Each structure stands twice: as structure tokens, then as C-alpha cells.
Amino acid sequence: MRAGEEVRTRQEAGTAGGIVCVGNFIVDRIHTLSYWPEQGSLAHILHQDMGVGGGAANVVTDLASLGFKGRLSVAGAVGGDRDGVYVRHCHAALGIDVSGLRILDGQATAHTHVMNVPGQSRTFFYHGGSNDLLTVDLIDPAAFAANGHRIFYLGYLMLLPALDRKDASGTSGAARLLEAAREAGLTTCVDFVSSEDPAFADQVAVALPHCDYVIVNETEAGRATGVVVRDKSGTLLLSAVEEAGRRLLDGGVAKGVVIHAPELSIWLSPDKVPVVTPAIAVDPAAIVSPVGAGDAFCAAVLYGLHEGWPVQTISAVAHRAAVHCLGGATATDGIPDMSVLLSEI
């Protein structure tokens, strides 16, 4: 029996437990452009899509699309506006518990205009709104643990300023929140955003000792650790990526660091040999939008961690989740059921 078939057999038996996704909830308005204009010039918008994005929103939506059989819940902040209603409706329609989404009256829900040129990178114009006001006192990890959840996902660090900011005692709201989640018996999993904030490494460092798993891309791993992970030609340096992962473990991550890149992923655990998994080649012409591929990878990792699958199986389905995401216009609409991903490995 192949690995995918064995896992699929166990999957059909169902599961208990649950995953709560905490952090960024953003209304994305995605504009596909004819080309990227020079300043003062005009480009045509060829197509527009609207969806809910952000680390927590993308990951929990992807988990629902993957057919995760445990509880799915969200926690964060939205404004008392139409976008806030839209965020809550989109999640509730998928059977996700939205009671942890706090409504901040008088505030705008976070939103982004995503400018996408097919075959090129995308550019984000972001308004933080209610996300910027998310504080540790708005979330109760113990309540989710009491309801049977097992995993507490927080995303993204460095895009939640009220949680990221270090206080006079040298800690942060994110660190206290993750500490409370672990004390409640939850496994903590964290993702970063690809920020160029000069405080990136310093602010991330205080949260690492309260993380069981960190799941990030190679750029974020490099910024968090000061390791240069690509040479001047853009070639990925595997040894440098591994060094970045080791530094994150040394910084306090307890169980594993998963770093993904377009070329491969590497899974590092204390006192174990790293697991390197090559990525799947994708025809650029088949890429509708690169938005959300990293979140799809993360969602598949969380699914596998919750179910206790082998690292090799989790890594394989995570790469396939990212590939399927590339075929969708929004961050989440290309994700199939987990049975599809398992059949492909």
C-alpha cells in the first residue's frame, strides 16, 4: 500500500479535535492587470475577483476545502462595516465557527488591493484597519482548548502590530498569546509575513520560545535570522536555508521548523535529520495567481500535524496543495479535497 493510500484509509475513519486559526482577516480585491504601468501611466484591469484573505482566513478556508473533519474556528477582529459582515458570512457558510471574530464598531475591516500581472509577482496595497487593533485580551485560547481544539495557528506575525510590538518587559502580545495557548494544552503553529520591517528579527525572536512549529517561506526565514538564503543570481542556497531553520530552532521553536520555497521545502526537527522535499514543477502558463500558495502549503501541514501523519507525507501533500492553489484566482478557490492530494503522491 502506498503512503497516500494508507493515510487516505485512516482519513476515512474520521477525526476528532480541531484547529483554531487566529490573526489576519482581510478582504482582498484582486485586480488582474494587462501590464504593470510606470508612474503616471494607465493599465487596463482585465479581471477582478473578491475574497477573504490573510493568514488565518486563508488557512482556515483551505482546511475547510481540504475536507478537514475536526472543528474549525477563527479568532481575530473585523470592523462593524460591510466588509466585516462579508468576512463572517464567508467563513460561517463553510461551517467555520466565527464566534471568536470580535466586531470593532467604528473601525474598518482590513482590506487589500492586490495587483496581479499574470506570470509576474503580485503587489499589495494594504489597509490594516481592525487587524491593527487585535490585542491579546480579545482572544481566549483556553476556551478553544475546552471545546476540543488541538492546534492554535497564529498568522501572520509582523502584520499584527498590536501583538507584534515589544513592551517594556521585553515581551509582546503575540508571545503572551502563544504562551497562554500552550498552557491551555494547544499545539502552537506560527507563520510570518514577508515584511521588510527593520524590527522583524527582534520582534519575531520574543515569540519563538512559545512556538511548537514555525511554517514560513525562505525569505521570511532569512529575515528572521539574518541568513542570506539566495545568492546574487537568485539561486536558493540549501545550506543557508537549513542554517536559518537551525537558528529558528535555537531561538526556541520546540518541535519543528518548516521552510518552503518554489524549489523545495525543508523540515527541521530537534535531533533529527532534515527532510528535504522537492517542489513540483509548474508551467507558468498554468498559474492564474500566486496569491495564497504559501497559505495552502501551511494548511496542508496543519492538517497532517493534526492527524499525526509522517513528515514525508505531510510535505508531499503540502506541495500539491500549493500547486492547486496556483490554478485559482483568489487565495483559496483552487484547493481540492485532501483525498485528491493523497491520490497524487
Helices and strands as residue ranges (DSSP letters): H 3-11, E 18-23, E 26-33, E 45-53, H 55-65, E 71-79, H 82-92, E 97-104, E 111-116, E 122-127, G 129-133, G 136-138, H 141-146, E 151-157, H 161-164, H 173-183, E 187-192, H 200-205, G 208-210, E 213-217, H 218-225, H 238-250, E 256-260, E 264-268, E 275-278, G 284-286, H 293-307, H 311-326, H 338-343
